[in-house]
Amino acid sequence: MANPLFLSLSLCLLFLFNGCLAQTRQQGRQFGQCQLDKLDALEPTNRIDAEAGSIEAWDPNDQQFRCAGVAVVRRTIEPRGLLLPHYHNAPQLVYIVRGRGLLGTVLPGCPETFQESHHQSQQQQQQGQSESESFRQQDRHQKIRNFREGDIIALPAGVAHWAYNDGDSPVVTVSLHDIGNSDNQLDEQPRSFFLAGNPEDEFRQQDQQRPGQQQQGEGNNVFSGFDAEFLADAFNVNEDTARKLQGNNDNRRHIVRVEGDLQVLRPPMSREESEREESEERESERERERQRQQGGRGRENGFEETICTLRLRENIGRRSRADIYTEQVGRINTVNSNTLPVLRWLQLSAERGDLNRDALYVPHWNQNAHSVVYAIRGRARVQVVDDNGNTVFDDELRQGQVLTIPQNFVVAKRAESDGFEWVAFKTNDNAVINPLAGRTSALRALPDDVLANAFQISREEARRLKYNRQETSLGRSSRSRSSSERRRRSESEGRRGEA
């Protein structure tokens, strides 16, 4: 028989652990910020033009973003454009709206697994790239990943990263910074720490300066505030080189143009090979997760297996990967911590949706997350209702706009004539949606008599309410059906008139 004292102690520890975990997750969220009686579809309020691209940011002090504890930025990188290495004070999800390129991340303590061969180094020296007065080290760096349209990229707080456009068309990305996450222990302002260049503050509005912020000097990266002599001593280089680190009078901003092509180490890879590698990484990660849940270590060797080989990318743009699909209506792709385990660390997830003309995403609510919706293409009529039954948004959401839908607020979307595509960032690694209509809806789960008494309708009407919509979340709009019938009638009448 179990020792009662031991059992009591175990239960106390269990409750204590769960309480601490809940408190840790809640500490990052800003409560009392969501007193919203009106929502708006927002456009970027700040734009910075760089040498090889542009940065557009939404005002992080807008009430909607403060409610969700997030900030949003859109970047455009031109061909041969390099987004300089930097890191942020909060985790972020990046969606690749258009284009392809390379992503480099710097995970602390991880080995430089990409390296140049000694033979290649000798060949370069023989071709005129001879050794200087010192010596020539073989190039080596951490893993470089390919990205393409439809990818979601997860970047933990404080992890330095860079991106390069190696394609022939611009790369467009939209990023959500989760300022309310517990990993951000600074303040409610999104902060970007650049390791190079002379960038402007992406989120600072015109004529606005952060409290306590000093006037910008000649440079604006993390090396700019140090003495050149101090840097020269730290890197064991001369002061001229140290001054170049500080980005003094560098007017290229965040995104610079690379002369020729960026020379980095990476294995050549076709699109098919990239998809196969992604599939293999996903299966390997699932196997490690199964072994972890079973209490076995399998082939894990500790730090390198859990941190250095993290999969940071998942494509949610492919139609074949749809989680919800209704023929000739649309589809929804999701990514959460089950499909991309690093999101469990970041406490974020995402949804990619595509509605055909006049298609409907039925009324639903996000049970455990705020949802920040970015319109990729097209237009939709969107309605959002709060806990008092008030309509806080009833308008069109167009390409390039952002709409924040607070947790538990009910939302419905109907695509306009040109269809509607969107990506929604969720502030929970396993965001749960509760539809109000359709096969998996909350109303369908209720007994007929409960509905009949609640809405003062007959049992027959209650059954129609429950079963008339057979799709799960996406369906044809009644407006679409009536307009199709009108078109058929008019075509039929036209043919009779001609006869």
Phi, psi and omega in degrees: 000139183293145178292121182300324180295316180296318180297317179297318180296320180297316180296320178298315180296321179297312179296321180296317180296313180297322178295318180294320180296316179297319181295320180298319182289331184274338185299327184285336184277141183267104180278158179075011181256358190251037177275075188252124174249359178203131176251155179227147170278116192258144174255160175300146182247353181220133180229135177236124177265125179252178183299321185230041178160195181210158178231128178235127184237145173272150183295112182291346180271000175298143186303324181296316181288325177293327176298313182277347182069042184225169171221152184230139179217144177242132180238141174240122181246119181285162177307136184066019175271139180242115172283118190296152180302135180197170175217168185233163181276002182215155175297154177217151169249133180244127175252131179273103181288321184203147173096183179214163180178200182241144176234129174244134177237153179241099179268120187304132175083357182272149184286160176272093188274348176259120182217154181277141179285153179297324180296317179296322178298318179294320179299317180297323179293321181290336180273012176110350178269063185285165180295146177275195182300330183270259180201164179249115177277146171292136181290138173209146181201172178287168186304140174250134181249145172275147171227158180211173181305134179096353180283141164256129180242128180259126181233112179295159177299138174079002179269117180290143181207161176217163180219148181223136177268105178259014180262191182255358180228161183299146170265129177241126179233151170234133187235141173250125176259120184272079184297329182281359181291147182294344177289341176268110181248018179270276181203191184274008181262135173290133183230132176248127180252107183269139179269354182205166175079192180225066187282156170271161176291116184300323189261357180284126179282165182302136179058025180245139178226137181297146177302131178080000182277133179280162176296143182295138176272206182288329179239167184215034173246181188292343178271345189297329184277351179273155172291141179301323180295320178298315180294319179300321179290321182293320182264354182059048177231173179281166186291332177298315178296319180299321180294327179293331176297331187281350176067026180300129177059025176271112185262014182280344179068215191284328188240117185249156179267132180269129177285129183076238177224155181287122182267097177230163179271123178200142178289138177296139186209128174278172179297320180297318179295321179297317179293323179293320178297319179298318180295319179293319178298320181295317180293321178296321180291322177295321179296317178297323179293319178297318179294323179294318180293330179275358177085006179258156181263341179056231182265008182295144176236031172091233191302312184297321183289327187268332184247308190288338180253021178304134172274122186254358189228142174213132181270124178242017181267342184284133179296326182294346182262010187302138175270326175234128182217129173235121186303135179061014178242305180162189181206161176226128173250139179234155171224130179218191185289348175283325180264336177223088190304336180299338180292339175297325178289317184279341184060043180223159173207179183208161180224135176241121185239154180213114179247134174285175181307130177063011178284156188236132167261111192298158177305134182203167175227153175272114189292323189225025183202152163282154179233123179250110190260127174248126181278116183278310180213155175077198183218155176212147169275123184236135174235137179230135183234138183267189185289343178265006182078013179272140175280109182264348173207128176211086188199182179269136174252119187249165179310130177090355180265160179235137176229127177264127178248108182298155178307134176075349173292140183270135185226145174223145180232141172226121184291145176274193190298333181262013180077180183206131176233141183210162166234135180241125176267132183245140183270041174206141185287344174225069182295136183247132179252136176244106177282153178260349178221155179106183189293333181248027188279163177295321181293324181293336181279352182268148176297151180305315184294327177297315179294318182299317180285326182292320186254002181057051179233168178283165177297325178296316177296324178297320180293319177298320178301321183282322194245356181292329178259109185269341179289166180281297183229333184249132181210171176283140177283144175298330176298321180295317181295317182293322179292324177295318179296320179297319180296318180297319179296317181293323177294320179294318179295324179295319179294321178295322180295321180294325180291000000 
